[in-house]
């Protein structure tokens, strides 16, 4: 994860009543409307200072409960700069658990795209319920402990995590937190309430990964109140758990790309065989490691196949980010070199024995769940798949572990809608696969898909052409481009 930027925030004025205006806009002759409780600030990132407004609304934690407590929903609003701005554009971060405010705050990340989107309307960096500044529930650290220096298998891990889930639900209940309120449908209703706060008939939704999952659910929760959608790396409503066979197919596509780079092709002539060799080796001879700790004695860890699968699952999203390091790691272990493993294990958190959860990502995935038919597919495919069922851990391991939380199969049905939608799909996306993205959006009759060749999961900023396509779509809804080619960096430096 990128480090958070240091924000220079200068408090200028507080708008206490709806309908207030500010004259500190880029165009001083055109007052900017503000909304109840907003605070005008100067926001700084990437060496640029821009006007923004900090705001928040209160929403019920669980609308199904008459006695629900109210929780905050925080946002940053960047005023529109275009001459004829349209509906507000609400950014929906992925995860679940990502923060919209943190996303716009990361240096060298998506800030330029946020600024470009202002041409078409106010841009809202939203912290969804339970995330970032909208988080009000404490983290739960359970009493369940994963054995660090004993053999592990899927059953042991699943049992420990389900017991930890039961403990944490009780813990949050004692803290006054209603776990049943942390569902994608409640978040979708939050968006409608935010729309009302902004005093508009419709909003535009801009989401990636889980953010697209939320956007698709919002088509059901607020019909007729969504202007358009810009989605990337789409995750369907029945795709919280990805099919393991598609992870294997991803490695096949990756091999074809590696073969186009002579040095990489020589180093990795058969990555699936390499992965299988390392996994078999770890099954037969797990590696005993000493993992240094900052303020304590080193932890002894038995590094096993399940650890390696978990590390791989977390690193394959983007071919130009973690994947080169992952291939180097597999190759090193294949050659008996293990000196880098303690640092890798520490970054992955495998040296921490106690099981902990944050309520939002914990509950959202369990609530979205999986149909029985798809779960059967996942279980069958996982037996032979390279990464087993760990791509979306701790789902499906925690499926239906919280009574009353699952949203049901009706929620998981694909939405049908004529809302104009732009879908950006990377051919080397290692998390939300191209086949699944098409399935997730098959009910959208006004869908425009643009393929970003060689891009992975986080594709917004891989090339300026992505921004240009988004701008074209936001401008008039028509996009002539069907494919963008991203020049993939070398996997091996010659």
N, C-alpha and C positions, 0 to 999 in steps of 0.2 A: 504494500500500500504506500502511495506517495505521502510524503510529509505534508502536514497542513501548512498553508501559507501564514505569514504574520500579517494580520489585517491592521491597517491604519484606519481607525474609525474615529471620525470627528462628528460629534453630536451637534446638530445645527438647530433643529426645532422639533417640537412634538405636535402632531396633529391630533387633537383630542376629539374632534367631532367630524362626522362624515361631511363631505362636500367642501372641506378645506382645500386651499390651493397653495402651491409653492411657486415662487418666481425664480428659484435657483436652478432652473432647467438650462439645458444647452442653449435653447432659444428663450432668452429672458422675456420675450414678448408673449410667449405662449405658456400660460400657467399650467402646472401639472396637478391633476386631481389627486387627492390623497383620501385615505379611508380611515375609519375609526381606529385610533390607537397606534397609527403608524409613526415611526420616528425617522426623520430624514438624516442620512449619513453620507459621508464620502467613503466609498469602497475602493480599496487599492489592491491590485493584483497585476503581476507581470509588468510592473512599472507604469501602469495606467491607473488614473484616478477617475472614477465615475460617480455620478449621483445615484443613490439607491435609497430604498425605504425598508426599514425593518418593521415587520408587522406580525400579528398573531391573531388567531381566533380561538375560541373555546368550543370543543365538540364533546358530545357524550362519549365516554369510554365504551359503553355498550348500549346502543340504542334500543335493544330488546329488553333492557332492565329499567324499570320505572325509577329506581333509586340510583341510577348510574352516577358516578362522579364525573366531573368535567375535567378534561385534559387539554393542554395547549397544543396548538398547531402553529409552528413558527415558520416564517418565510422571509426571503429577501426579494424585493420587487425592484426591477430595473425599468424605468419608464421608457416607453416607446420613443423611437427617434424618427420614424418615417412620417411622411406628410399625411398619409391616410392609414393610420394604424388599424389593424383588425382586432380580433378577439385576443384576450390575454393568453400567453403561452406558458403553460405550467410544466416545469421539468419534473419528471418522475424518475428518481434514482433507482438503480438496480439493487440486487442483494438476494432476498429482502434484508433490509437493515442499512442500506446506503443513505447518506445524507445529501440532499440537494444543495444545501448551503455549503457543506464541505466540498462538494464537487466543483462549484464555481470558485471556491477559495484555493483549491490546489494550484500551485504555480506550475506553469508549463503544461497545463492539462486542457480543460474544455472552456476556460474563460473566454477565449476569442469567439467561440461559437455562440456562447450566451450573448455576447455583445452584438454579433451579427444578427441574431434573432430579434433584436430590439426594433429592427426596421419594420417588422410586421405586427408588433403589438408589445404591450408590457410583458416582460419576461419574469416569471416567478420561479425562484429557486426554493423549492418546498422541502421542508423536513417532515416527511410523513409521520403519522402517529408512531410514537415509540422510537424515533430515530433522532440523532443529533440533538439539537436544542429542544425538540419536541419529546424527548425521553424523560419520563417521570418515574419509571419503575427501576428499582435497584437490580443489579445483576445478581443472579442466584448461583452460589457455589454449593453444590450438593455434598453429601457425605459419601457419595459413591466414588470409589477410587479404582482407576484402571491399573492392573498389575503391570509394573514397568519392566520387570526382569523375568517374566514367566511367559510361556507360550500363549498366544491369543488366537481366537477364531471369531467368525462372525456371530456365533451364538453368544459367546461371552460378552462381546462388545454391545450387541443389541440388548441383552438383558440388563447390563449395567446402565446403559443410556435410558432405557425405559423406566428403571427404578429411579434414576436421577430426575427424569421428567415428572414423575409422581411427587417426589419431594419438592421440586421447584414450584409446581402448581400450588401446593399447600403453602409454601413459603410466600409466594406472591399474594395468595388469598389473605394471609395474616398481615401483609403489608397494605392491604386495601386495594390491590390491583386485580381487576377482572380480566383474566386471561382470555375469556370468551369474546372480549371486544377486539382482540388483535387479529382481525381477518381482512382479507383483501376486499370483501364487500363493505366492511365498515370504512376502510380507507377510500373506497370509491364514493361512498356517501359523504365523506369528508370533502372530497373534491367538489361535490355539488354545493355543499355549504360554503366552501371558499368562493365558488362562483357567485353565490348570492352576496357574500361579503364584498366582492368586487363590483357588484351592481351591473352584471352583464347577463345577457340571455344565453350566451354560449362561451365556451373556452376551447382553446386548442391544447391537445395533450402531446407532449414530447417525451418519450420514454425509451429506455434501453433495458434489455434483459427482464428482470422482475418488474421494472417500470412499465414494460410493454404488457406484461401479465395484468398489472393493475389497470392499464389503459383499456385492454380488451374487456375486463370485468366492468369498467365504467360505461361501456356501450350498453350494458344491461341495466346498470344502476341509474343512469341518467340519460335515457333516450331523448333525442331531440335537443340536447343541450351541449353537444360536442360539435364544434365547427369543423375541425380536421385533426388528423393525427400524424405525427412523424415518429415512426418506430424503428428501432434497430435491434438486431439479435433477438428476435421475438420469441417469447415463451408463452405457449398456449395455456389455456385454463386447465387442461389435463396433462400438462407437461412439467409439473414440478419435479417429477422424477423422469430423467431421460432414459431412453432405451440403450442398454449396454451394447447391443449389436451396432448401434450407430456410432458409438465411441470407437469400436474396432474399425468401422468404415472410415472414420476420420483419420486414423493412422494410415490407412491405405492411400487416402488423398494426400496426406502429408508426405508419404514416401515418393509419390510422383513428383511432388515439388522439390524434395531433396535431390532427386535424380537429375534435376535440371542444373544443379550446382556441382561441378566436377569434384571439388574438394569435399563437399558434404556427402556426395554419393560414395566416395571412396571411404570416408569415415563411417558412414552409416548405410551400408548396402541393403540391410534388411532390419528395419527398426522393430518390427513386431517380433522377429526372432530374437533380437537383442533383449527386448523387454521380457519375453518368455524365459530366456536363459537366466536373467537376473532374478526373476521371481522364483524359478525352480531352485536356484542356488540358495536363496533366502529361506525357502521352505525346508531345504535339507540342512543348511548350516546357517541359522540366524547369527547375526554379528553382535557380540557383547560390546557396548560402548560406554565410555565415561563421558557424560555431558556436563561441562563446567557450568556452575551457577554463580550469579553475581555476588550473592551475600550468604552463600552456604557451600557445603561440600558438594562435590560433583555427584550427579545422579547416575546410577547404573541403569542402562536401558538395553533390553534385548531387541535389536532392530530386526524386524520380520517383514515378510511379504506384505502384510496388511498395511504396515507403515509406508512402504515404498508405493503401494497403490494409492494411498491417501495423498502422498506428496505429488505423485503424477497427476491425480485428479485436480489438484489445486494449481497446476502449472501449465496445463495444455490449452488454456483459453485462447491465448494469442501466440501465433508462431514467431513473432518478432520480440517477445518479451521473455517470459520464463522458459519457453520451450528449448532454446539453445542450451541453457544451463541444465535442464532436465536430461537432455540427450547426453551431455558431458557426464552427468552423474551416473546414468545407466552404464555408459562406457567405462567409467572408472571402476565401478563395482564389478563389472564383467572382467576387468583386468586385475582384480584383487586389490584395488586402491580404495581405501576407506577413510583416509584422513580427513576428508571434508564432511563426513557424515555428522559428527557432533554439532557443527554449526547449522547444518540443514535441519536436523532434528529439533534444535532449539527454536529456529525460526518457525517451524511447523507447530510448535507447542506440544510435541509428543513427550517432552520431559516433565510436563505438568500432570500429575496423577489424578487430581480431583476434576470431576466433570462440572462445567459451568455453562449457564445459558443466559442470554439476554432475551427478554420476553418477546420483542417484536419478531426477529427472525425465527425464533423457536415456534411461536404460535402461527405465524403467517403460513409457513410451509405445511404444518400439520393441518391447518384449516383448509387450504387448497387441496391437499390430499391427492388421491389417485384412485381411479376406478378399479374394481376387482379384476376386470379383464386386462387392463394395462399392468397391474401389479403381477398378475400371473406371467405375462410376457417378460417383465423385468426379472422376476425370480428365475425363470427358465434360462434366459439369456445370460444372466450373471454367472451361472455355473462355469461357463467356458470363456467369458469375456476377459479381456486383458486387465481391466480395472475392477472387475466384479461389479458390485452395486455401490461403489464408493463415490461416484461422481457427484451425487447430491446429498452425501452424508450430512446430517443424520436422518435423512429420508431415503428410502421408505422404512428405515429401522424404527422410526417413531410414529408410523402411520396409525391413526386412531388411538393414540396413547392417552389422549385427553378427552374424557366424556363430554359430548355436546359441542366440541370445537369444529369437527369436520363439516364443511359447507354442503356436502352431498353431491351426487352425480349431476343434478340439474345445473348446479354452478359450473361444473366441468364441461358442459356442452359448449361447443364453439358458438360465439355470437354471430348473428346475422345483422349486417348494417350497410347502409349506403353512404356512410361518412367517408369523405375523401381521405385516403390513407397512403402515405409513403412508407415503404418497407425497405430498409437497407440490410443486406445479407452478405456476410463474409463467407467466402468459400472454404476458409480454413478456421472457421469458428469451432473451437474445441469444447463449447458448452451448449449452445443452442444450435443444433445442426440444421443445415439448409433444408433438408426434407421436412423436419419438424416445423420450421418457420412457415413453410407453405401450408402445412396442415393447420397450423394455428390461425391462419388468416384466410382460410378458404371460404368463409362465410361473408367476406367483405367484397361487395360488388364493385366498389370504386377503388380498387387496390392498384397501386403502382409499385412494382418491385424493381429495385436497382441492385444488381449483383456487384459486390466489391471483391474482385478477384485477388486472392492471396491474403486478404484481410482476415483478422480473427474476430473475437468477441467484442473488443473495445475498438470499434472502427471509426468513430466520429472524426478523429483527428489524424488519421493515417495519411491523408492527402487532401489538399485544398479542394479537390474536385467534389468531395463529399459535401462540404459546406456549400459549394456552388449548386449542387443538385437540390439540397434542402431549400436554399434561397429561391430557386426556380419554382419548386413545388409550392412554397409558401406564397409566392408572388401571384401565380395565376392557376395553380393546380395542375399544370401540364409539364411533364418531364419528358424530354426527347431521349435522354441518355438511358440506356438499359444496362450498361456495364461500365464499371470503373476498374482500371488495372492499377494495383498497388505493387510497386517494385519491392519485393521482399528482400530485406537485408540478408547477407550471407550467414548460413548456419555455422560455417567454419571459416575462420580467417586464414587465408593462405599465406 
